[in-house]
Amino acid sequence: MNGDLVPDDLWARLAPLLPRHRERRHRHAGRHRIADRIALAGMLYVLRTGVAWRDVPRQMVGCSGVTAWRRLRDWTEAGIWPRLRAALLAELRGAGLLEMDNCAIDGSHVRGPSPVDRGRPGSKHHLIVDQFGTPLAVSLTGGNRHDVTQLIPLLDAVSRIRGQRGRHRPKWLFADRGYDFDKYRRPLRGRGITPKIARRGAPHGFDLGKIRWAVERGFAWLDQLRRLRIRYEIRADPHEGLLQLACSIICLRRLRTAF
């Protein structure tokens, strides 16, 4: 396996979260299990290069793309990626690198087939970030879903972050005119969040762009990982697993650049 595919700092944080696998039988043991770090190298290779799973070079990575895909499926079902991101967010908050007062939310269209609406191909990534563009929560829907439908689910998906004492939910939430519905403003205020949502038909105001650029920055970071630019999978869990892994990579990069 190429050691550059899986950074040591990423593996050190992920390894304690992985489920334990069954030990091999002494009789009829079958083939040796591929090491988890090698399987992770296959996932990262696909995520960074955008190649199909069947085109993963076994000699470079150490395993086939099918093996990496199956391990991605298993870890996604086990809920590994949200736990990894929560651990990294706790490190960021402990280092004073997470700003929860001003947050922004938006959705981005992704090309590719949609499993829910053949008449309108594509999917959507929905993202909520802090003031610096660090992803706090992310979700995947079909291309026919309105952005505002993911407002409350994304806020509820922001887990309580350990580290320094403070808010674990945004104080102000910035969004564009696509989220301008009064029935969604009331639940925000009920959660102690002040909505800063642009009104439809009104001129631009209250310096919305000074904060909303952060969510565009978050999407730009995600698009640096080529596999996320187009959704090839019909099943949602492999793509969502890669999306969650990408958010963890962004958090880890922020930790690296801060020290």
PETAZI-V660356 format. One record per backbone hydrogen bond with DSSP energy under -0.5 kcal/mol. NH is the residue of the N-H (numbers start at 1). CO is the residue of the C=O. Records with the same first field share a line. If there is no record, write none. Layout:
BEGIN
NH: CO ; CO
END
This chain:
BEGIN
2: 60
3: 1
5: 2
7: 5
11: 7
12: 8
13: 9
14: 10
15: 11
17: 14
18: 14 ; 15
39: 35
40: 36
41: 37
42: 38
43: 39
44: 40
45: 41
46: 42
47: 43
48: 44
49: 45
50: 46
55: 52
56: 53
58: 56
61: 57
62: 58
68: 64
69: 65
70: 66
71: 67
72: 68
73: 69
74: 70
75: 71
76: 72
77: 73
78: 74
79: 76
80: 75
83: 79
84: 80
85: 81
86: 82
87: 83
88: 84
89: 85
90: 86
91: 87
92: 88
93: 89
94: 90
95: 91
96: 93
97: 92
100: 98
103: 101 ; 172
104: 129
105: 174
106: 127
108: 125
110: 123
111: 229
113: 231
120: 117
122: 112
123: 110
124: 141
125: 108
126: 124 ; 139
127: 106
128: 137
129: 104
130: 134
131: 99
133: 130
136: 128
137: 128
139: 126
141: 124
143: 122
145: 142
149: 146
150: 147
151: 148
154: 150
155: 151
156: 152
157: 153
158: 154 ; 155
159: 157
171: 100 ; 101
172: 101
173: 194
174: 103 ; 172
175: 196
179: 176
180: 177
181: 179
184: 181
185: 181
186: 182
187: 183
188: 184
189: 185
190: 186
191: 187 ; 188
192: 189
193: 188
194: 171
195: 193
196: 173
197: 195
198: 175
202: 199
208: 205
210: 207
211: 208
212: 208
213: 209
214: 211
215: 212
216: 212
217: 213
218: 214
219: 215
220: 216
221: 217
222: 218
223: 219
224: 220 ; 221
225: 222
226: 48 ; 224
227: 47
228: 225
229: 226
230: 226
231: 111
232: 230
239: 235
240: 236
241: 237
242: 238
243: 239
244: 240
245: 241
246: 242
247: 243
248: 244
249: 245
250: 246
251: 247
252: 248
253: 249
254: 250
255: 251
256: 252
257: 253
258: 254
259: 255 ; 256
END
